[in-house]
Amino acid sequence: MRGLTTDMSRRDLRPYFLWDEDVSIEELRGILAGPDGPRRDQLLGKMLREARDIDVWQFVRPAEVARVLERLRRRVGRRYAFWSFLIEGWRSRGLLVA
């Protein structure tokens, strides 16, 4: 398995939040940039559950999180409340289109 890193510029290593997946940062970017599917949902849900919020924005935009959040609710687990609060707060301030 590749080493873990908190440095998201190290594209050949695994991001710290995928501690149990042998997926590099570069591979993760490719999967998340692709079409919806089970593997994409699995990794995006894991990222929303395990990663610091500031690291999430290096891979996806807030509008994308808002679009898939309800669908990934089960995968996100207890962090769902945080993401929901954040997205709804941005929507209520007009920073994110509903």
PDB file as gemmi writes it, atoms N, CA and C in Angstrom:
CRYST1    1.000    1.000    1.000  90.00  90.00  90.00 P 1                      
ATOM      1  N   MET A   1       0.838  -1.193   0.000  1.00  0.00           N  
ATOM      2  CA  MET A   1       0.000   0.000   0.000  1.00  0.00           C  
ATOM      3  C   MET A   1       0.875   1.246   0.000  1.00  0.00           C  
ATOM      4  N   ARG A   2       0.372   2.251  -0.653  1.00  0.00           N  
ATOM      5  CA  ARG A   2       1.079   3.536  -0.670  1.00  0.00           C  
ATOM      6  C   ARG A   2       1.019   4.193   0.704  1.00  0.00           C  
ATOM      7  N   GLY A   3       1.954   5.072   0.948  1.00  0.00           N  
ATOM      8  CA  GLY A   3       1.972   5.803   2.205  1.00  0.00           C  
ATOM      9  C   GLY A   3       0.844   6.812   2.292  1.00  0.00           C  
ATOM     10  N   LEU A   4       0.506   7.197   3.504  1.00  0.00           N  
ATOM     11  CA  LEU A   4      -0.535   8.199   3.763  1.00  0.00           C  
ATOM     12  C   LEU A   4       0.086   9.586   3.828  1.00  0.00           C  
ATOM     13  N   THR A   5      -0.701  10.592   3.477  1.00  0.00           N  
ATOM     14  CA  THR A   5      -0.223  11.968   3.561  1.00  0.00           C  
ATOM     15  C   THR A   5      -1.366  12.929   3.873  1.00  0.00           C  
ATOM     16  N   THR A   6      -0.999  14.038   4.486  1.00  0.00           N  
ATOM     17  CA  THR A   6      -1.945  15.147   4.665  1.00  0.00           C  
ATOM     18  C   THR A   6      -1.677  16.234   3.625  1.00  0.00           C  
ATOM     19  N   ASP A   7      -0.641  16.059   2.831  1.00  0.00           N  
ATOM     20  CA  ASP A   7      -0.255  17.009   1.788  1.00  0.00           C  
ATOM     21  C   ASP A   7      -0.951  16.616   0.486  1.00  0.00           C  
ATOM     22  N   MET A   8      -2.013  17.312   0.143  1.00  0.00           N  
ATOM     23  CA  MET A   8      -2.814  16.945  -1.019  1.00  0.00           C  
ATOM     24  C   MET A   8      -2.114  17.215  -2.352  1.00  0.00           C  
ATOM     25  N   SER A   9      -0.911  17.805  -2.317  1.00  0.00           N  
ATOM     26  CA  SER A   9      -0.141  17.993  -3.549  1.00  0.00           C  
ATOM     27  C   SER A   9       0.699  16.754  -3.878  1.00  0.00           C  
ATOM     28  N   ARG A  10       0.758  15.805  -2.956  1.00  0.00           N  
ATOM     29  CA  ARG A  10       1.515  14.566  -3.170  1.00  0.00           C  
ATOM     30  C   ARG A  10       0.628  13.557  -3.877  1.00  0.00           C  
ATOM     31  N   ARG A  11       0.443  13.745  -5.154  1.00  0.00           N  
ATOM     32  CA  ARG A  11      -0.551  13.007  -5.937  1.00  0.00           C  
ATOM     33  C   ARG A  11      -0.334  11.496  -5.975  1.00  0.00           C  
ATOM     34  N   ASP A  12       0.882  11.040  -5.710  1.00  0.00           N  
ATOM     35  CA  ASP A  12       1.181   9.615  -5.770  1.00  0.00           C  
ATOM     36  C   ASP A  12       0.869   8.872  -4.469  1.00  0.00           C  
ATOM     37  N   LEU A  13       0.595   9.611  -3.403  1.00  0.00           N  
ATOM     38  CA  LEU A  13       0.317   8.996  -2.101  1.00  0.00           C  
ATOM     39  C   LEU A  13      -1.182   8.940  -1.822  1.00  0.00           C  
ATOM     40  N   ARG A  14      -1.543   8.210  -0.770  1.00  0.00           N  
ATOM     41  CA  ARG A  14      -2.946   8.112  -0.345  1.00  0.00           C  
ATOM     42  C   ARG A  14      -3.282   9.266   0.577  1.00  0.00           C  
ATOM     43  N   PRO A  15      -4.459   9.871   0.413  1.00  0.00           N  
ATOM     44  CA  PRO A  15      -4.863  10.899   1.375  1.00  0.00           C  
ATOM     45  C   PRO A  15      -5.166  10.238   2.721  1.00  0.00           C  
ATOM     46  N   TYR A  16      -4.862  10.949   3.790  1.00  0.00           N  
ATOM     47  CA  TYR A  16      -5.018  10.408   5.144  1.00  0.00           C  
ATOM     48  C   TYR A  16      -6.407   9.864   5.425  1.00  0.00           C  
ATOM     49  N   PHE A  17      -7.430  10.408   4.772  1.00  0.00           N  
ATOM     50  CA  PHE A  17      -8.795   9.984   5.065  1.00  0.00           C  
ATOM     51  C   PHE A  17      -9.186   8.692   4.352  1.00  0.00           C  
ATOM     52  N   LEU A  18      -8.328   8.198   3.473  1.00  0.00           N  
ATOM     53  CA  LEU A  18      -8.556   6.893   2.839  1.00  0.00           C  
ATOM     54  C   LEU A  18      -7.545   5.894   3.398  1.00  0.00           C  
ATOM     55  N   TRP A  19      -7.446   5.849   4.700  1.00  0.00           N  
ATOM     56  CA  TRP A  19      -6.470   5.013   5.374  1.00  0.00           C  
ATOM     57  C   TRP A  19      -6.643   3.529   5.065  1.00  0.00           C  
ATOM     58  N   ASP A  20      -7.833   3.108   4.660  1.00  0.00           N  
ATOM     59  CA  ASP A  20      -8.088   1.694   4.386  1.00  0.00           C  
ATOM     60  C   ASP A  20      -8.260   1.388   2.897  1.00  0.00           C  
ATOM     61  N   GLU A  21      -7.924   2.346   2.044  1.00  0.00           N  
ATOM     62  CA  GLU A  21      -8.060   2.178   0.588  1.00  0.00           C  
ATOM     63  C   GLU A  21      -6.718   2.474  -0.066  1.00  0.00           C  
ATOM     64  N   ASP A  22      -6.296   1.649  -0.988  1.00  0.00           N  
ATOM     65  CA  ASP A  22      -5.057   1.917  -1.716  1.00  0.00           C  
ATOM     66  C   ASP A  22      -5.388   2.721  -2.974  1.00  0.00           C  
ATOM     67  N   VAL A  23      -5.781   3.969  -2.761  1.00  0.00           N  
ATOM     68  CA  VAL A  23      -6.162   4.891  -3.831  1.00  0.00           C  
ATOM     69  C   VAL A  23      -5.324   6.156  -3.661  1.00  0.00           C  
ATOM     70  N   SER A  24      -4.589   6.506  -4.697  1.00  0.00           N  
ATOM     71  CA  SER A  24      -3.759   7.710  -4.612  1.00  0.00           C  
ATOM     72  C   SER A  24      -4.629   8.962  -4.746  1.00  0.00           C  
ATOM     73  N   ILE A  25      -4.044  10.082  -4.401  1.00  0.00           N  
ATOM     74  CA  ILE A  25      -4.737  11.363  -4.543  1.00  0.00           C  
ATOM     75  C   ILE A  25      -5.093  11.592  -6.009  1.00  0.00           C  
ATOM     76  N   GLU A  26      -4.183  11.266  -6.906  1.00  0.00           N  
ATOM     77  CA  GLU A  26      -4.453  11.436  -8.339  1.00  0.00           C  
ATOM     78  C   GLU A  26      -5.600  10.534  -8.798  1.00  0.00           C  
ATOM     79  N   GLU A  27      -5.615   9.285  -8.354  1.00  0.00           N  
ATOM     80  CA  GLU A  27      -6.701   8.367  -8.712  1.00  0.00           C  
ATOM     81  C   GLU A  27      -8.026   8.859  -8.140  1.00  0.00           C  
ATOM     82  N   LEU A  28      -8.001   9.345  -6.910  1.00  0.00           N  
ATOM     83  CA  LEU A  28      -9.216   9.860  -6.283  1.00  0.00           C  
ATOM     84  C   LEU A  28      -9.770  11.041  -7.075  1.00  0.00           C  
ATOM     85  N   ARG A  29      -8.910  11.951  -7.477  1.00  0.00           N  
ATOM     86  CA  ARG A  29      -9.356  13.085  -8.295  1.00  0.00           C  
ATOM     87  C   ARG A  29     -10.046  12.608  -9.565  1.00  0.00           C  
ATOM     88  N   GLY A  30      -9.463  11.614 -10.217  1.00  0.00           N  
ATOM     89  CA  GLY A  30     -10.051  11.076 -11.440  1.00  0.00           C  
ATOM     90  C   GLY A  30     -11.414  10.450 -11.215  1.00  0.00           C  
ATOM     91  N   ILE A  31     -11.545   9.675 -10.155  1.00  0.00           N  
ATOM     92  CA  ILE A  31     -12.821   9.028  -9.845  1.00  0.00           C  
ATOM     93  C   ILE A  31     -13.883  10.072  -9.517  1.00  0.00           C  
ATOM     94  N   LEU A  32     -13.522  11.065  -8.712  1.00  0.00           N  
ATOM     95  CA  LEU A  32     -14.488  12.096  -8.319  1.00  0.00           C  
ATOM     96  C   LEU A  32     -14.859  13.020  -9.474  1.00  0.00           C  
ATOM     97  N   ALA A  33     -13.986  13.143 -10.464  1.00  0.00           N  
ATOM     98  CA  ALA A  33     -14.284  13.968 -11.640  1.00  0.00           C  
ATOM     99  C   ALA A  33     -15.165  13.226 -12.638  1.00  0.00           C  
ATOM    100  N   GLY A  34     -15.316  11.929 -12.449  1.00  0.00           N  
ATOM    101  CA  GLY A  34     -16.098  11.103 -13.376  1.00  0.00           C  
ATOM    102  C   GLY A  34     -17.582  11.118 -13.068  1.00  0.00           C  
ATOM    103  N   PRO A  35     -18.307  10.281 -13.800  1.00  0.00           N  
ATOM    104  CA  PRO A  35     -19.768  10.220 -13.625  1.00  0.00           C  
ATOM    105  C   PRO A  35     -20.153   9.545 -12.309  1.00  0.00           C  
ATOM    106  N   ASP A  36     -21.389   9.796 -11.876  1.00  0.00           N  
ATOM    107  CA  ASP A  36     -21.922   9.140 -10.684  1.00  0.00           C  
ATOM    108  C   ASP A  36     -21.859   7.630 -10.862  1.00  0.00           C  
ATOM    109  N   GLY A  37     -21.601   6.956  -9.788  1.00  0.00           N  
ATOM    110  CA  GLY A  37     -21.554   5.500  -9.797  1.00  0.00           C  
ATOM    111  C   GLY A  37     -21.245   5.007  -8.403  1.00  0.00           C  
ATOM    112  N   PRO A  38     -21.340   3.706  -8.190  1.00  0.00           N  
ATOM    113  CA  PRO A  38     -21.130   3.144  -6.853  1.00  0.00           C  
ATOM    114  C   PRO A  38     -19.747   3.453  -6.270  1.00  0.00           C  
ATOM    115  N   ARG A  39     -18.693   3.326  -7.070  1.00  0.00           N  
ATOM    116  CA  ARG A  39     -17.339   3.579  -6.557  1.00  0.00           C  
ATOM    117  C   ARG A  39     -17.160   5.051  -6.198  1.00  0.00           C  
ATOM    118  N   ARG A  40     -17.668   5.925  -7.043  1.00  0.00           N  
ATOM    119  CA  ARG A  40     -17.589   7.364  -6.772  1.00  0.00           C  
ATOM    120  C   ARG A  40     -18.338   7.687  -5.480  1.00  0.00           C  
ATOM    121  N   ASP A  41     -19.545   7.159  -5.342  1.00  0.00           N  
ATOM    122  CA  ASP A  41     -20.331   7.387  -4.122  1.00  0.00           C  
ATOM    123  C   ASP A  41     -19.595   6.863  -2.888  1.00  0.00           C  
ATOM    124  N   GLN A  42     -18.980   5.692  -3.007  1.00  0.00           N  
ATOM    125  CA  GLN A  42     -18.263   5.107  -1.877  1.00  0.00           C  
ATOM    126  C   GLN A  42     -17.133   6.021  -1.426  1.00  0.00           C  
ATOM    127  N   LEU A  43     -16.314   6.482  -2.369  1.00  0.00           N  
ATOM    128  CA  LEU A  43     -15.163   7.309  -2.006  1.00  0.00           C  
ATOM    129  C   LEU A  43     -15.572   8.714  -1.576  1.00  0.00           C  
ATOM    130  N   LEU A  44     -16.567   9.287  -2.229  1.00  0.00           N  
ATOM    131  CA  LEU A  44     -17.036  10.617  -1.839  1.00  0.00           C  
ATOM    132  C   LEU A  44     -17.662  10.567  -0.442  1.00  0.00           C  
ATOM    133  N   GLY A  45     -18.456   9.544  -0.171  1.00  0.00           N  
ATOM    134  CA  GLY A  45     -19.042   9.391   1.156  1.00  0.00           C  
ATOM    135  C   GLY A  45     -17.983   9.221   2.229  1.00  0.00           C  
ATOM    136  N   LYS A  46     -16.975   8.424   1.932  1.00  0.00           N  
ATOM    137  CA  LYS A  46     -15.894   8.219   2.893  1.00  0.00           C  
ATOM    138  C   LYS A  46     -15.140   9.521   3.133  1.00  0.00           C  
ATOM    139  N   MET A  47     -14.904  10.282   2.061  1.00  0.00           N  
ATOM    140  CA  MET A  47     -14.209  11.554   2.209  1.00  0.00           C  
ATOM    141  C   MET A  47     -15.027  12.520   3.071  1.00  0.00           C  
ATOM    142  N   LEU A  48     -16.331  12.606   2.832  1.00  0.00           N  
ATOM    143  CA  LEU A  48     -17.173  13.499   3.627  1.00  0.00           C  
ATOM    144  C   LEU A  48     -17.231  13.060   5.088  1.00  0.00           C  
ATOM    145  N   ARG A  49     -17.107  11.769   5.330  1.00  0.00           N  
ATOM    146  CA  ARG A  49     -17.148  11.248   6.694  1.00  0.00           C  
ATOM    147  C   ARG A  49     -15.815  11.416   7.421  1.00  0.00           C  
ATOM    148  N   GLU A  50     -14.697  11.245   6.715  1.00  0.00           N  
ATOM    149  CA  GLU A  50     -13.397  11.152   7.367  1.00  0.00           C  
ATOM    150  C   GLU A  50     -12.499  12.381   7.223  1.00  0.00           C  
ATOM    151  N   ALA A  51     -12.670  13.155   6.155  1.00  0.00           N  
ATOM    152  CA  ALA A  51     -11.733  14.249   5.873  1.00  0.00           C  
ATOM    153  C   ALA A  51     -12.121  15.538   6.577  1.00  0.00           C  
ATOM    154  N   ARG A  52     -11.133  16.377   6.798  1.00  0.00           N  
ATOM    155  CA  ARG A  52     -11.399  17.732   7.287  1.00  0.00           C  
ATOM    156  C   ARG A  52     -12.100  18.489   6.159  1.00  0.00           C  
ATOM    157  N   ASP A  53     -13.020  19.351   6.520  1.00  0.00           N  
ATOM    158  CA  ASP A  53     -13.802  20.053   5.503  1.00  0.00           C  
ATOM    159  C   ASP A  53     -12.918  20.857   4.553  1.00  0.00           C  
ATOM    160  N   ILE A  54     -11.855  21.460   5.032  1.00  0.00           N  
ATOM    161  CA  ILE A  54     -11.008  22.249   4.141  1.00  0.00           C  
ATOM    162  C   ILE A  54     -10.304  21.378   3.102  1.00  0.00           C  
ATOM    163  N   ASP A  55     -10.100  20.109   3.402  1.00  0.00           N  
ATOM    164  CA  ASP A  55      -9.495  19.205   2.426  1.00  0.00           C  
ATOM    165  C   ASP A  55     -10.493  18.732   1.381  1.00  0.00           C  
ATOM    166  N   VAL A  56     -11.756  18.647   1.747  1.00  0.00           N  
ATOM    167  CA  VAL A  56     -12.797  18.212   0.803  1.00  0.00           C  
ATOM    168  C   VAL A  56     -12.840  19.134  -0.412  1.00  0.00           C  
ATOM    169  N   TRP A  57     -12.670  20.440  -0.185  1.00  0.00           N  
ATOM    170  CA  TRP A  57     -12.793  21.414  -1.282  1.00  0.00           C  
ATOM    171  C   TRP A  57     -11.662  21.313  -2.297  1.00  0.00           C  
ATOM    172  N   GLN A  58     -10.642  20.559  -1.991  1.00  0.00           N  
ATOM    173  CA  GLN A  58      -9.582  20.332  -2.972  1.00  0.00           C  
ATOM    174  C   GLN A  58      -9.986  19.269  -3.996  1.00  0.00           C  
ATOM    175  N   PHE A  59     -11.090  18.586  -3.734  1.00  0.00           N  
ATOM    176  CA  PHE A  59     -11.540  17.515  -4.618  1.00  0.00           C  
ATOM    177  C   PHE A  59     -12.899  17.781  -5.264  1.00  0.00           C  
ATOM    178  N   VAL A  60     -13.802  18.420  -4.544  1.00  0.00           N  
ATOM    179  CA  VAL A  60     -15.148  18.697  -5.063  1.00  0.00           C  
ATOM    180  C   VAL A  60     -15.574  20.102  -4.663  1.00  0.00           C  
ATOM    181  N   ARG A  61     -16.544  20.626  -5.372  1.00  0.00           N  
ATOM    182  CA  ARG A  61     -17.078  21.957  -5.091  1.00  0.00           C  
ATOM    183  C   ARG A  61     -18.282  21.838  -4.154  1.00  0.00           C  
ATOM    184  N   PRO A  62     -18.599  22.916  -3.433  1.00  0.00           N  
ATOM    185  CA  PRO A  62     -19.761  22.885  -2.537  1.00  0.00           C  
ATOM    186  C   PRO A  62     -21.061  22.479  -3.245  1.00  0.00           C  
ATOM    187  N   ALA A  63     -21.247  22.926  -4.467  1.00  0.00           N  
ATOM    188  CA  ALA A  63     -22.469  22.571  -5.203  1.00  0.00           C  
ATOM    189  C   ALA A  63     -22.574  21.062  -5.413  1.00  0.00           C  
ATOM    190  N   GLU A  64     -21.449  20.405  -5.600  1.00  0.00           N  
ATOM    191  CA  GLU A  64     -21.447  18.950  -5.773  1.00  0.00           C  
ATOM    192  C   GLU A  64     -21.812  18.256  -4.469  1.00  0.00           C  
ATOM    193  N   VAL A  65     -21.279  18.735  -3.364  1.00  0.00           N  
ATOM    194  CA  VAL A  65     -21.633  18.161  -2.059  1.00  0.00           C  
ATOM    195  C   VAL A  65     -23.129  18.349  -1.823  1.00  0.00           C  
ATOM    196  N   ALA A  66     -23.648  19.526  -2.112  1.00  0.00           N  
ATOM    197  CA  ALA A  66     -25.075  19.791  -1.936  1.00  0.00           C  
ATOM    198  C   ALA A  66     -25.920  18.858  -2.803  1.00  0.00           C  
ATOM    199  N   ARG A  67     -25.466  18.600  -4.009  1.00  0.00           N  
ATOM    200  CA  ARG A  67     -26.223  17.753  -4.945  1.00  0.00           C  
ATOM    201  C   ARG A  67     -26.331  16.304  -4.472  1.00  0.00           C  
ATOM    202  N   VAL A  68     -25.279  15.776  -3.872  1.00  0.00           N  
ATOM    203  CA  VAL A  68     -25.255  14.349  -3.538  1.00  0.00           C  
ATOM    204  C   VAL A  68     -25.439  14.044  -2.053  1.00  0.00           C  
ATOM    205  N   LEU A  69     -25.483  15.066  -1.223  1.00  0.00           N  
ATOM    206  CA  LEU A  69     -25.471  14.843   0.222  1.00  0.00           C  
ATOM    207  C   LEU A  69     -26.588  13.926   0.706  1.00  0.00           C  
ATOM    208  N   GLU A  70     -27.793  14.163   0.294  1.00  0.00           N  
ATOM    209  CA  GLU A  70     -28.903  13.322   0.766  1.00  0.00           C  
ATOM    210  C   GLU A  70     -28.730  11.875   0.299  1.00  0.00           C  
ATOM    211  N   ARG A  71     -28.285  11.696  -0.923  1.00  0.00           N  
ATOM    212  CA  ARG A  71     -28.071  10.343  -1.448  1.00  0.00           C  
ATOM    213  C   ARG A  71     -26.979   9.607  -0.656  1.00  0.00           C  
ATOM    214  N   LEU A  72     -25.991  10.345  -0.165  1.00  0.00           N  
ATOM    215  CA  LEU A  72     -24.872   9.736   0.554  1.00  0.00           C  
ATOM    216  C   LEU A  72     -25.054   9.742   2.075  1.00  0.00           C  
ATOM    217  N   ARG A  73     -26.221  10.107   2.512  1.00  0.00           N  
ATOM    218  CA  ARG A  73     -26.469  10.254   3.955  1.00  0.00           C  
ATOM    219  C   ARG A  73     -26.002   9.052   4.768  1.00  0.00           C  
ATOM    220  N   ARG A  74     -26.335   7.870   4.328  1.00  0.00           N  
ATOM    221  CA  ARG A  74     -25.955   6.648   5.052  1.00  0.00           C  
ATOM    222  C   ARG A  74     -24.432   6.482   5.088  1.00  0.00           C  
ATOM    223  N   ARG A  75     -23.774   6.820   4.015  1.00  0.00           N  
ATOM    224  CA  ARG A  75     -22.312   6.683   3.947  1.00  0.00           C  
ATOM    225  C   ARG A  75     -21.588   7.736   4.787  1.00  0.00           C  
ATOM    226  N   VAL A  76     -22.195   8.906   4.923  1.00  0.00           N  
ATOM    227  CA  VAL A  76     -21.559  10.012   5.645  1.00  0.00           C  
ATOM    228  C   VAL A  76     -21.710   9.833   7.158  1.00  0.00           C  
ATOM    229  N   GLY A  77     -22.761   9.174   7.585  1.00  0.00           N  
ATOM    230  CA  GLY A  77     -22.946   8.876   9.003  1.00  0.00           C  
ATOM    231  C   GLY A  77     -23.156  10.114   9.858  1.00  0.00           C  
ATOM    232  N   ARG A  78     -22.514  10.146  11.006  1.00  0.00           N  
ATOM    233  CA  ARG A  78     -22.743  11.241  11.962  1.00  0.00           C  
ATOM    234  C   ARG A  78     -22.257  12.588  11.444  1.00  0.00           C  
ATOM    235  N   ARG A  79     -21.400  12.607  10.442  1.00  0.00           N  
ATOM    236  CA  ARG A  79     -20.931  13.872   9.866  1.00  0.00           C  
ATOM    237  C   ARG A  79     -21.988  14.501   8.946  1.00  0.00           C  
ATOM    238  N   TYR A  80     -23.058  13.765   8.671  1.00  0.00           N  
ATOM    239  CA  TYR A  80     -24.131  14.303   7.832  1.00  0.00           C  
ATOM    240  C   TYR A  80     -24.676  15.607   8.426  1.00  0.00           C  
ATOM    241  N   ALA A  81     -24.856  15.665   9.725  1.00  0.00           N  
ATOM    242  CA  ALA A  81     -25.396  16.869  10.374  1.00  0.00           C  
ATOM    243  C   ALA A  81     -24.493  18.075  10.118  1.00  0.00           C  
ATOM    244  N   PHE A  82     -23.186  17.872  10.192  1.00  0.00           N  
ATOM    245  CA  PHE A  82     -22.243  18.962   9.917  1.00  0.00           C  
ATOM    246  C   PHE A  82     -22.389  19.453   8.484  1.00  0.00           C  
ATOM    247  N   TRP A  83     -22.357  18.537   7.515  1.00  0.00           N  
ATOM    248  CA  TRP A  83     -22.428  18.936   6.108  1.00  0.00           C  
ATOM    249  C   TRP A  83     -23.768  19.581   5.791  1.00  0.00           C  
ATOM    250  N   SER A  84     -24.833  19.058   6.342  1.00  0.00           N  
ATOM    251  CA  SER A  84     -26.152  19.627   6.134  1.00  0.00           C  
ATOM    252  C   SER A  84     -26.215  21.053   6.682  1.00  0.00           C  
ATOM    253  N   PHE A  85     -25.698  21.253   7.885  1.00  0.00           N  
ATOM    254  CA  PHE A  85     -25.652  22.576   8.499  1.00  0.00           C  
ATOM    255  C   PHE A  85     -24.864  23.551   7.620  1.00  0.00           C  
ATOM    256  N   LEU A  86     -23.732  23.116   7.137  1.00  0.00           N  
ATOM    257  CA  LEU A  86     -22.881  23.962   6.310  1.00  0.00           C  
ATOM    258  C   LEU A  86     -23.570  24.336   4.998  1.00  0.00           C  
ATOM    259  N   ILE A  87     -24.091  23.360   4.308  1.00  0.00           N  
ATOM    260  CA  ILE A  87     -24.748  23.597   3.013  1.00  0.00           C  
ATOM    261  C   ILE A  87     -25.981  24.474   3.192  1.00  0.00           C  
ATOM    262  N   GLU A  88     -26.811  24.175   4.179  1.00  0.00           N  
ATOM    263  CA  GLU A  88     -28.020  24.972   4.400  1.00  0.00           C  
ATOM    264  C   GLU A  88     -27.678  26.405   4.808  1.00  0.00           C  
ATOM    265  N   GLY A  89     -26.629  26.565   5.582  1.00  0.00           N  
ATOM    266  CA  GLY A  89     -26.190  27.914   5.950  1.00  0.00           C  
ATOM    267  C   GLY A  89     -25.767  28.715   4.737  1.00  0.00           C  
ATOM    268  N   TRP A  90     -25.040  28.094   3.843  1.00  0.00           N  
ATOM    269  CA  TRP A  90     -24.626  28.777   2.607  1.00  0.00           C  
ATOM    270  C   TRP A  90     -25.827  29.099   1.735  1.00  0.00           C  
ATOM    271  N   ARG A  91     -26.769  28.169   1.674  1.00  0.00           N  
ATOM    272  CA  ARG A  91     -27.983  28.420   0.873  1.00  0.00           C  
ATOM    273  C   ARG A  91     -28.773  29.591   1.445  1.00  0.00           C  
ATOM    274  N   SER A  92     -28.936  29.629   2.749  1.00  0.00           N  
ATOM    275  CA  SER A  92     -29.729  30.699   3.381  1.00  0.00           C  
ATOM    276  C   SER A  92     -29.093  32.062   3.219  1.00  0.00           C  
ATOM    277  N   ARG A  93     -27.804  32.111   3.011  1.00  0.00           N  
ATOM    278  CA  ARG A  93     -27.084  33.385   2.809  1.00  0.00           C  
ATOM    279  C   ARG A  93     -26.920  33.712   1.330  1.00  0.00           C  
ATOM    280  N   GLY A  94     -27.473  32.873   0.463  1.00  0.00           N  
ATOM    281  CA  GLY A  94     -27.388  33.114  -0.973  1.00  0.00           C  
ATOM    282  C   GLY A  94     -26.025  32.773  -1.565  1.00  0.00           C  
ATOM    283  N   LEU A  95     -25.206  32.058  -0.824  1.00  0.00           N  
ATOM    284  CA  LEU A  95     -23.874  31.711  -1.319  1.00  0.00           C  
ATOM    285  C   LEU A  95     -23.869  30.435  -2.158  1.00  0.00           C  
ATOM    286  N   LEU A  96     -24.974  29.696  -2.069  1.00  0.00           N  
ATOM    287  CA  LEU A  96     -25.103  28.456  -2.812  1.00  0.00           C  
ATOM    288  C   LEU A  96     -26.548  28.360  -3.295  1.00  0.00           C  
ATOM    289  N   VAL A  97     -26.707  28.150  -4.570  1.00  0.00           N  
ATOM    290  CA  VAL A  97     -28.055  28.067  -5.150  1.00  0.00           C  
ATOM    291  C   VAL A  97     -28.705  26.748  -4.742  1.00  0.00           C  
ATOM    292  N   ALA A  98     -29.961  26.825  -4.333  1.00  0.00           N  
ATOM    293  CA  ALA A  98     -30.702  25.628  -3.925  1.00  0.00           C  
ATOM    294  C   ALA A  98     -30.927  24.777  -5.108  1.00  0.00           C  
TER     295      ALA A  98                                                      
END                                                                             
